[in-house]
Amino acid sequence: MCLGTGPGFPLFHFSLSPVPSSFMSRLLSISKVPFSAAVLGLAAFLLTGFVTFRPNRIAAGKAVHLTQTHGDLWIAVLGLWAVLITLSVIRIPGRWQNISISILSSVLLLTLVASAGRHAAFTAAQAGSIARTSLGPAFWTPLFALIVILTDTWLNEENGRKIISLFIIATCGITLWMLVSGRLDDLSIMQEFANRKQRFFDEMIAHLLLAGSSVALALLIGIPLGTLAYRKRRVYNPTFFILNIFQTIPSLALFGILIPVLAALTLKFPILSSLGMKGIGATPAIIALTVYSLLPVARNTYTGFATVDPAVIEAGTGMGMTKRQLLFRVEIPIASPVILNGIRVALVQAIGLTAVAALIGAGGMGVFIFQGLGQAANDLILLGAIPTILFAVVADTALAGVMAITKPEGIE
């Protein structure tokens, strides 16, 4: 811009030049997953309730936003959340961006849980013990966002993975301490647990036994079946055609088919009834869950053996190995990662489907889910759903660890 008395005689001159793009590129580096998850969590804080207050268990609830909760922890939550968004868009040298984001996410997760527990305790003290404080969308959505961020940073930061893992373990430990110490007892979901504590543990054991026994039976049947399909190619088509058909049958439909069949068998052969077989309960549940688990186990067993390079078999034969030695020293070790992945899929699937088996009297965590649906009690639904999800996540993570430990060297 020029000011002057005439052409060519500027009295005053100044210009606005843009910030160089190279400077901005050095300053900014958006981490897409943490940034997207953090923005989603912030939107939940602004638009939805952090908790829901009800004067009693069956009354209609009133949403309470984060800024309306008791105490000043909400200031810490929003302040730390703003820092989280900032960390997800600025460039931090080396591995420290992911590490910083993961540490802050861990702190935020604990702050969220503490805020909910503190407000629930305040509500119980003010409104009485029959008042209920349920966790709202502005709790669950940011919680999910933080879990996504922690998972993403752990997966993408190999150099700092040990530090991130340490903070994740510490976060889980402190959260567990909050649960055990009673700091969260006034939350509605914890009140539902307290009213059904013994039943909860009984159903938890039943759930794990149903899922575990069905997968164990699937291993006894599926691994030999997959091996046979690999050895004898004429067995492949009919085997997987039948297993695929079973996999397409909805779980409720299969339970419904098994009930009258098993009832008829127990009437025809009373000895089956004396052995504990019934038309409803654990028997049809285990049969159905085993049928559903067969396909991933058998399919991955076949695929695992099929991935063995024929040249390796020939080399083993040339060294004088018998077929038995080739199977246990060459083929099974090479195929084991794929077979274990099939077991992993089958176990996670069985844990989820076991919840549905509660409809036929088999027990498990689905008991609370369907009771909650019948009573319009969301916290009772969560009492059954959250442990089911945790069982599946723990099983998946444990088997992934086993796969990593047992994976032979040189196999991708």
Steps between C-alpha positions, in 0.01 A plus 500: 500500500639842402413853611661798328467841334522373150595220273834355581536691826372275777477660837434179690525139395413174675400146396343194662679183396356159575663264746725273295341162438826331593474652848141378538595153383778492759261615770193290421469126463144373539467151647181399324364236738572685829373828354176347365435310823571807714264718294231231532544498877485880518176502297352250747593725793332799336186332366405217738472423871797373698277311743126443541329567831189305604325540838451121504568195286190517282447876471581696185852638494634853464823564311775676695769663286864483594510865611207434736671220690608542861843640573758646266630187330308596187738793457793258504323273249431778250843655549681171448275424202603831339865403555430159344360661185801732489746212533326320215561787254847634589828337408706354781840352410560128497284257693382753757184605318338157531636454852371840612157434350479158664606630844247782483229256383571277799472794740179613332345156526564490873367856539179407318439201724582699814265782393211260448559327833531828688178639356315174575615515863384862528161412348451207738581722797256770387212300351517179704616146440216417260612768254682369194787653305557329167789563264390701199610537134751771593675241718488198270590682177815670640592175674478317166699781335777469760519122455528549123778757553693273737467207259613711204803645676602158631481347153679785324781562746732201510786685670287632784269200532639397839434845648147509356433146625615601849253789511218282365567238769516772767169646375331159519644445847384836636153452346479158665606658830218755466254215451630294793539795738134598464559839337260406220240318712239774458485459123183322390686219324693426820175498698361243256815295557472528879141373489603197293858436606478124557281450193747706295795275580293184448392618156851613417635150570214346301575733208869413491433127537248500214730690266812307602346153478343569160831622356680199653254266328543695176876445523458125551278482192616790283877446495476134385228603252715777352800266486292234325370757249860593421623143470203374298381767258172320425398565863553877464187601310236309701666589832511874452169507315326358809696721742418811296129413509512466881678836522220676310227381742412774752587404856143530630374283215758231575412507870134467402574201277703321767243535780230268356761260358672456835167484684390216272829316547478518880146362487605221267814416696451576874865420567590828328288688750672324788833614354385861523390557141193724468311677227585835653800622696866428448468202263348677196719803572824298491394314186410823318815682613714205396338495156570873457862455612574217258533708183778741611694215664469257208549770234814638661639152559461427129644838402791460739607170350444636149749781566784252561739523208522161319875558467528486880316166503730368231804615693375324812429183302849519353641513852326171578209631707194281534150639439447525873825692545411730212160570656625588849839655417426683176134537406341575839764760604462683168119476502461584870462881463208456259341227714533713814337789317202275425477404867515870587210581270299202628550593867407868456194396297397244762530753784264734317248233398490356852314813608214403266488151653345650813170506309483120517591475867873438457600787730793731447527876488210514256270444799561860611475634146154353443382582852604859439317509168185369666519754782619793284804518733798616296749448780392138540555453126849646536569271797476208259635666186819660634647177652416315178695758299790487746512118484519518120771769505709311757466172307594669174801675655619187681487283189667774297781491757521119477520529120784752526693283749458168317548635147797323339788721385497595134120483462325826415 
